[in-house]
Amino acid sequence: MRKLLTSIYRASLAVVISAACFQFGSARAQVPDATAGEHVTITQADIDAAASVKFHSFHVMAAGIPGARQRAETLNAESARRLAELEAERIDPDTVTPTPTATHFYPGDVVKGVKNGLLLPSAINHAVYINAPKAGAASWGDPEGYLRDLFKDQFIHLTDQYTGSTKDNYTVGKNAMATYSLYGNVIYEHELWAIVHAVARTKGYGSGTGHIYHLFLPNNMDTCFEETEECYSPDNFVAWVFCGYHDWIDFSAKGDIGLVFFTVQPYQNVDGCAVHEPTPNGKLIDSTNSTLSHEVFETITDPEPPNGFTNQLTLDEEGYEVSDECQPVTDDNGDFFIPTFPINGKKYAVQLEYSNFYHACAVQP
C-alpha cells in the first residue's frame, strides 16, 4: 500500500510544480474574516433527535501512527457494510443500478458507487466551534479564512470532474459557537449529532445538500465512536485511529430537518495528525487546514460514503476517497510531509487531492 501511495506522489510531482508556478502570486496578509454567527444551545429535543437516527455513514482519515491506516480501513468498511444493510431494507433494488465501470488502466482512479449516489456540487460551509477557549476561532488558526481562499482558487475545481459542475458554488456562511458539558474529556458520535442538529435547525443555517458543517474540537478533547471505541485520542494510543472524518445523518422523524452533512475536526496540532515543519503559516494553522481540506474534498465527492466516488479498482486502496489516495507519508513523529503551494495567492501547506484526469495527486483541474 505504501509503495502505491509513494508512486502516486512521484507521479504527481510534475503536476504540483507546474500548477504552483501557474498559480503563484505575490504574498498577501491573511486577515481573519469570520462570519459571526450564533451561540447555539443544545436542547433535549436535539439529544432525542440524535438518539433516533438510523441512517448515516462516515469515513475517517487515518492518523499517522503505526497500525492506524489498517484500523481506519476496517472502520470505514464496517460503516459501509452497516449502511448497505439499512439501505437494502428501504430501497427498491430495481432503482439502484451500479454505475457501468469503464476500462481503467490506472489503479488510483476513483469511480462512483451507485447511480443515485449523492454529490455536493454546491454548498454553504459553516464552522462550528465547540467549547471554544477565550481566543475563540483563533484557537484553531483561521480555518474560515482558509476555506475562503480555497473556494476562490482553482484547487477546489479538482472536484468538477466528479460533480460535473464548473461554477464557483462553495461559500463560507455563518459560524456557530456551541457549549457542551462533558463527563471527562471524550465527546461521542451521538453527542456530535445533537450539536449539529441544534445548529442546523437554527435560523440562518439549514439542512440538506446545500450546507456542510465543520465541527472543531478544542485541544485535549477526544472523540470516539460508541460502538467500536475507535477514537481520536492522542492521550490514549490504544484507541487512537483517526485525525478527523466526514459524516452524514438523516434526521428522518416527521417534521425534523432531514439530511445534514458535516465533518469532525479534532485539534490537529499533535504528533500523529500535524504537518511536518517548517510550514508557511505555522504548525497549528497548516495542520488544521490540511485536515479540513482533506474532509472538504471528500464530503463533496462522497457525501454519503461509500455511494460517491471511491477507489474500487485496486485491493490495496479499496474504499479510499480522493483525499485518502494523496495522504502522504509521515516522519518519525507521525507528522505528515505536506507540500506547500499557493491557494488564492497565499502559501499554505495542505495535502494534494487525487485527479482522475491526471491519474495522480494534483493542485489544479
N, C-alpha and C positions, 0 to 999 in steps of 0.2 A: 504494500500500500504506500509506504513512504517513498519507494522508488517511483511509483506512478505520480505521486504529488510532486516529487522533485523534477520529473521530466516535464510536467505541465508548467512548472515555474521556469525551467530553462527555455521552453518553447515560447514563454511569454516575454522574455527579455526584450526582444526586438519591438514588440508591441508597446511595452511600457516606455522604452526610450523614445520611440517615435512619438507617442502620444504626449509625453512630458514636454518634449521640445515644441510640439504643436500648441500645447495649452499654456506654456509658461508665460507669465506676465509679471509686471512689477509687483513686489510685495506690498501689501496694504495692511493697515491696522485692523484687527478684528475687534469690533465694538459689540459687547453683549447687547442683544436686541430681543430679549424675551418678551413674548406677548403675554401680558399679565392676565391671569385667569382667576379662578375661584379657589377658596378654601373649602374643600368638599368634606361633608360629614357622612360617614358610613353608618347606615341605619340597620335595624333588624330586618327590614324588608330587603336590603341588599344582601345580607347574610343568608336569608331564606332563599333568595333568587340563586345564589351561588350553590346552595345545598341541593337545589332541584335540577341542576344542569345534567344533561345526559349526553348530548352531542358536543364533542370537542376533540381536538388532537393538537399535538405540539411537536416541535422539532428543536433539539438542543444543539448548541455549539460546544464542542468538546474543550475542556480545559487542557492546558499544555503540561500535564503531569503524567507520569507513567501509568499506562493502562486506561486512561480516561477516554481515549478515542474508541477503543473497543467497547467499553461500557456505554458510551454515548450511542454507538451504533445499535446496541441491543435495546437501549431505552427507546430510541426512535422507532425501531422495528416493532416493539411492543405497542407503542401508541398507534402506529398504523394498523396493526392487527385488530386492536380493540375498535377502532373506527370502522374498519371493514365489516366487522361483525354487527355493529349497530346499524350501519347503512344497509346491510342485507335485510334487516327487519323492516325498514321503512321505504326502500326504493325498489321500484319495479325494475328487475334486471334488464328488461327489454328496452328501457330508456337510457341505460348506461352502456355505451359502446366503447370499448377500448380504442384509443386513437391508433390508426394504422401506423406501424413503425416502418419508416423508410430505411433503406440500406445505410448503415453508418460505418465509417471506417475509422472513426476517432473514439476511443473508449471513454473519453471525458465528456462527450456530448450529453446533454440532458433532453428528455422527451416528456411530453405531457402525459399524465397518468390516465385520465378518463375524459370522455368527450365533453361532459358538463362540468369539469373541474373549474373552480373559480380562479380568476386572476384579478389583480387590482390595478387597472390602467390609470386610475387617478385616486387621490386621497388627500385629505387634510390630516396632518400629523400633529398630535398633542403630546407634550411632555407631561408626565405625572410624577411629581416629586413626593416620595413617601417618607414621612418623619424627617423632613429636611432640617439640617442643622441651621444655626443662625445665619450662616452665609447664603442659605437658600440654594438656588440653582447653581451658583458658582462653586458649590461643594463638589460638583461633578465636572467642573470646567465650564464649557459653553456648548452643550450639545445642541441647543436650538440654533445657535449660530452656525454650527457645522451643517445642520440639516438645510438651513437657508442657502449656504454655499453649494451643497450637494445638489439641491433642486434647481439651481441656476447653471449647473455645469453639464458638460457632455457625458460625464461619468454615469449619471443616473440614466442616460439614454441607452446604456447597455441593456436595460430591461425592455426596450422597444421590440427587439427581435422575439421576445416571449409574449408580451402583452398585445402586440400589434398596433400600439399607439405611438405616435412620434411627437405628440404635443407636450408642452410643459405643464403637466397635470398634477404635480405634487407641491403642496404648500405646507407652511407651518401655521397652525392655528393657536388658539388659547391653550396655555398650560394650566396645570392644576396642582394644588398642594393638598395632600391627604395625610391626616394623622391617624395612626392605628396603634392600639395598645397591644403589646406582645407579652407573652409569658416566656421569658428567656430572650434569645436573640434570633429565633428562627421564625420566618413567615412562610406559611404553607400555601400551596397552589390554590386551594379553595378560598383562602383569605384574600389573595390577589384578585380572584374573580369577584369577590364582594366589592373591592375597591374600584375595579374597572367598571363594574355595574353602576356604582354610585356616581362616577364621573360621567359615564356615557348617557345617563338618564337626566343629567343636569342641563338646564337651558344654556345654549351656546356651544354645546358639544354635539353628541349624536352617535348613532349606531349605524350598522350596515357597512357596505363596501366602500363608502366614501370617507371613512375615518380609520386611522391607525393610532393606537395609544402606546406610548413608550413609558414603562413603569421603572423609575430609577430608585434603587435601594441605597440607603446610606452605608457608609463604612461600618463594618462589624455586624451587619445584618445578613444572616444566612437565609437561604430559601431552599425548600425541599418539596418533592412530590410525596404526598402522603402514602400512596400505595406501594412505592418502591423504596422510599427513603434515599433516593438518589438526589444529590444536593449541589448547590454552590456553597461550599463550606471550607474556606481556606484554613479555618481553625480545627477542621476535622477531616484529615486526609482520607480516612477510611470511607467516608460517604461522598467525597468530592468528585464530581463527574464533569460539570459544565460551567461555562462562564456566562451564558445567557441563553435565551430561547425565544421563539415566537409561538403564539398560541391563538386559537380562535374558540369562541364559545357561542352556542345557540341558546340564548335565554328565551326559550320557546313557550313558556307559560302564556296563557291567554292575556293579552293586554300588556305583555312585557316588551322589552326593547329589541328582541331578536338577535341577529348576529353582531358580534363585537370582535375585532381583530386587534391584537396587541403584542408587544414584545416585553420581555422582562430583562432589565439591565442592572444586575448587581454591580457593586463597586469594583471597578476594573483595575485600579492601581495596586494590584497584588501580584506577586510572582505566581505564574501559572495562568494568568489572564492578560497581564500587561504587555506592552510592546517593548522591544529591546531598545535601550538608549544608545546613542543620543537621538532625540526626536525634535522636530522644529518647534513644537508648542509645549514641550514638557511631557513627562510620562503620564500624568493624570489626564490631561486633555486628550492626547492622542490615543491612549489606551481606551478611554471612554468612547471616543469617536469611532475607533476601528471596530469594536464590538457592535456599537449602534449601527454602523454602516452594514456590517455583516447581516444583521437581523432585518434591516430595512429592505435590502435587496431580496432576501428570502421571503419576507412577508408579501412582497409584490408578486413574486414569481411562483410561490407555492403557499398561498394563504391558508389553505385547508390541507396541510400535509397528510399524505403524500399525493393528493389528487392533482397538484400542479406539475411544475417542471422539476424532475429529479433524474438522477442517473439510473437507468435501467439496462445498461449495456455492458457493464463490467462487474464482476463479482467483488473486486476489491473496493469499489466505490458505490455499490448498490444502495440506493436510497439517498445518496448525497445530493444536496441542493447546490445552487450556483456559488454560494459563498463557501460551503464546505470544501469544494474542489480546489479553492485557492487559499485555504487556511494554511499559513506557512509553517515551516519547521521552527523549533524553539532552541534557545540557548540552554545552558546547564541549569538555569534557574526556572525554566519553563516559560520565559518571556519570548514572544513571537518576533521573528525577524520580518519587519514590515517595511515595504518600500515607501519612499517619500516622493510625492508628486503634487503639482498644483491643482487645486479644486476651486474654481471661480477666482483664480488669481492669487490664492493663498496656499502656501505649502502645508500639507498635512501628511502624517504617517498613518495610513489606513491600508487594509488589505485590498487586494485586487478582486475582481469578480470574473466568473467563467463566461466566456462568449462562445456560443456555437459557431458564430461567423468566423472567428479566428481559430477555433479549436484550441484555445489557450486562455490564460488569465489576462485581463486587459483593463485599460482605463478609459477607453472611448469606444463608441459603437462602430 
